């Protein structure tokens, strides 16, 4: 299961980085327009509510305030790139005998 999750979140991370770079080269973010497109707005709200939901888990797991602030900024700024990177870090930090379920627990000191 750990190997599958590492592959999944590694794929998400690499795909999102590649897609973001490719899209940015075609249309810079400051030229993008959401005006008059309700689905674009709905998708944006959906994404950011998902980011906030994910951040609640991160804030619960992380011990230091500075780490929580850093991850909040990264998640809001980079979205799924930061989220998949966070999960990858947590997966690689698991000890070999530690189950994936340990990700759902608070970090120990």
ABEGO torsion letter per residue (X at the ends): XAAAAAAAAAAAAAAAAAAAAAAAAABBAAABBABGBAAAAAAAAAAAAAAAAAAAAAAAABABAAAAAAAAAAAAAAEAAAAAAAAAAAAAABBAABBAAAAABBBBX
